[in-house]
Amino acid sequence: MKIGVDVRELVKGRQTGMGRILLAWLEEWPAFGLNHDVVAFGNQQTDFDLPCWRHPMYRTIRRREWMTLWWDHWTLKRLVERERPDLFFSPYYKAPLFLRCPFVVSLDDVIGLAYPPYFGWRTAASRALMKYCAERSWKVVTRSAWSRRDIVAHLGIPETKVVIIPNVVSHEFLPRPHHQAVRHVADRWGVKESYILYVGTLWPHKNVPRLIQAYAGLSAEVKSRYRLVIRGSGKQASAIRGDIDRLGLSARVEILESSISLDELVDLYSAASVFVFPSLYEGFGLPPLEAMACGVPVVASNHTSLPEVLGDAPSYVDPEDHMAITKAIEIILGDAGMREAMRLKGFQQAARYSASKSMIGFLETLESFRLERLTGTTA
């Protein structure tokens, strides 16, 4: 079977969640020994020097991308139809309009439709494009049962059309020796004290201002021993810095906005004392799993998909109650036995999201397509 894949997420020098999943699948795929030929479509920024591309099952095609909208719906359409794959996989919610080829799209969540603060004039247009692509696709891939319910509710497509293939915790996320990670973090960012960590975007649903409020509520003794490190960037950073200044925390809270390599991210997790993820909405929630894989106890929101994904490994809190977040942090930092128990549970939970397990889910989806095409019945 010939499979086409849009691999533009594999950008040189930049790691994204979807990029890590794609790379993990591409690395695992040949090990299953299946009779697949894979054609990968990329642009001038795509990293086609990765070792996985050396395998003979892969063929790469690169075309310059001048304008994303044109590339999405014209350049990619021409390339895919010229190659005539049996099935095309898009890691995005969109595929080329009027593509004359069966395709699968990936939709991690529908936050723009489900989370009221993001409603606006673009919401109707986004929903129309999502719905159009979802209805025309053979299947929609998502990451959790929570997201599947949201997708069905907001796009009105049958639940049977939505396939759950969980995210991947990359094998690079392993605990580093603490002293080594601490030294690397100090050398890279100048953070030389113990710290509480958040990793993610700074979008409103990530609830970072309430995390800062929670940190402000810690006892003076705890704040003197632990800084708050926020790894994230975006246009919200200036407003968040304003919150930090108003609370008199500029000397204790650090926002790391510069680019970061995967190796540096593992160090940042490994050197942390506790990881806090107070998100109000998640379709999956990869950062807390990455923190767990690096041996860090986690405080997590009890909203949306997070309890489903994280199991019993974290300490759960109401993300809308900053005092509850404060209390959870203080309890964990004050109890070494609890931290060790949470570390062990975290390792077990993160191990559930291996690349091979995710790849099996993807291959089962491809096999369903093959059988459906052979028998003419819906798999």
Secondary structure, DSSP 8 states (H G I E B T S, - for coil): -EEEEE-TT-BTT---HHHHHHHHHHHHGGGG----EEEEEE-TTB-TTSGGGGSTTEEEEE---S-HHHIIIIIHHHHHHHH--SEEE-SSS---TT-SS-EEEE----HHHH-GGG-SHHHHHHHHHHHHHHHHSSEEEES-HHHHHHHHHHH---GGGEEE------TT-----HHHHHHHHHHHH---SEEEEEES---GGG-HHHHHHHHHTS-HHHHHHEEEEEE--STTHHHHHHHHHHTT-TTTEEEE-S---HHHHHHHHHT-SEEEE--S--SS-HHHHHHHHTT--EEEE-STTHHHHHTTSSEEE-TT-HHHHHHHHHHHHT-HHHHHHHHHHHHHHHHTT-HHHHHHHHHHHHHHHHHHHHHSS--
